[in-house]
Amino acid sequence: MKRMGALQVQTPKMFEGFNSMGKAAKRNGALDEKTKELIALGIAISTRCDSCIGFHVKSLVRLGTTRAELCEALEMIAYMGGGPSIAYGAKALEAFDEFQTT
């Protein structure tokens, strides 16, 4: 979060645009926000973005995702992404457990 905050200070217009796009993408429609966050987590894991994994797992905790729901999603992500997705899925599960306790 500190790194992103430092960049945001230097590039506020970029962050405004990115945050606006995120709000539009996350709005409830045919898919609810939790489903969209699970999709985003799959992309974060497959692109191996540690920060993105943290942001989306934190959102999933906020949205009331259960550990069982997360693990089921991680199975699908691992199926599609193989070994590297298993390793990054383990990071996502660790983050979930950490955010659950805070």
C-alpha positions in Angstrom: 0.0 0.0 0.0 2.9 2.4 0.8 4.4 2.0 -2.7 1.0 2.6 -4.4 0.4 5.6 -2.2 3.8 7.1 -3.2 3.0 6.6 -6.8 -0.5 8.1 -6.4 1.0 11.3 -5.0 3.1 11.6 -8.1 0.3 10.6 -10.6 -3.0 11.6 -9.1 -4.8 12.0 -12.5 -3.8 8.4 -13.5 -5.2 7.1 -10.2 -8.4 9.0 -10.6 -9.0 7.5 -14.0 -8.1 4.0 -12.8 -10.3 4.3 -9.7 -13.2 5.5 -11.9 -12.7 2.5 -14.2 -12.7 0.2 -11.2 -15.9 1.6 -9.8 -17.6 1.2 -13.1 -16.4 -2.4 -13.5 -17.3 -3.5 -10.0 -20.9 -2.2 -10.0 -23.5 -4.9 -9.5 -25.2 -5.9 -12.8 -25.6 -9.3 -14.4 -22.7 -10.3 -12.2 -22.4 -9.3 -8.6 -19.3 -7.6 -7.1 -18.1 -10.8 -5.4 -18.1 -12.8 -8.7 -16.2 -10.0 -10.4 -13.6 -9.9 -7.6 -13.2 -13.7 -8.0 -12.6 -13.2 -11.7 -10.1 -10.4 -10.9 -8.3 -12.7 -8.4 -7.9 -15.3 -11.1 -6.4 -12.7 -13.4 -4.1 -11.4 -10.6 -2.9 -15.0 -9.9 -2.3 -15.8 -13.5 -0.4 -12.6 -14.1 1.5 -13.2 -10.8 0.8 -9.7 -9.4 1.3 -9.9 -5.6 -0.2 -6.5 -5.0 -3.3 -7.3 -7.1 -3.8 -10.6 -5.2 -3.7 -8.6 -2.0 -6.2 -6.0 -3.1 -8.7 -8.5 -4.5 -8.5 -10.9 -1.6 -9.0 -8.0 0.8 -12.1 -7.0 -1.3 -13.3 -10.6 -1.2 -13.0 -10.7 2.6 -15.0 -7.4 2.8 -17.7 -9.0 0.6 -18.1 -11.9 2.9 -16.4 -14.6 0.8 -16.0 -17.8 2.8 -12.7 -19.8 2.9 -14.6 -22.6 1.1 -15.7 -20.3 -1.7 -12.1 -18.9 -2.1 -10.6 -22.4 -2.1 -13.1 -23.6 -4.8 -12.1 -20.6 -6.9 -8.5 -21.3 -6.3 -9.0 -24.9 -7.6 -10.4 -23.5 -10.9 -7.6 -20.9 -11.1 -5.0 -23.7 -10.6 -6.7 -25.9 -13.2 -6.4 -23.2 -15.8 -2.9 -21.9 -14.7 -1.0 -25.0 -13.6 1.9 -25.0 -11.1 2.5 -21.2 -11.0 -1.1 -20.6 -10.2 -1.0 -23.1 -7.4 2.0 -21.3 -5.9 0.3 -17.9 -6.2 -3.0 -19.4 -5.0 -1.3 -20.4 -1.8 -0.3 -16.7 -1.4 -3.9 -15.7 -1.9 -5.1 -18.2 0.7 -2.4 -16.9 3.1 -3.6 -13.3 2.5 -7.2 -14.4 3.0 -6.4 -15.9 6.4 -4.4 -12.8 7.4 -7.2 -10.4 6.4 -9.8 -12.5 8.1 -8.1 -11.9 11.4 -7.6 -8.2 11.1 
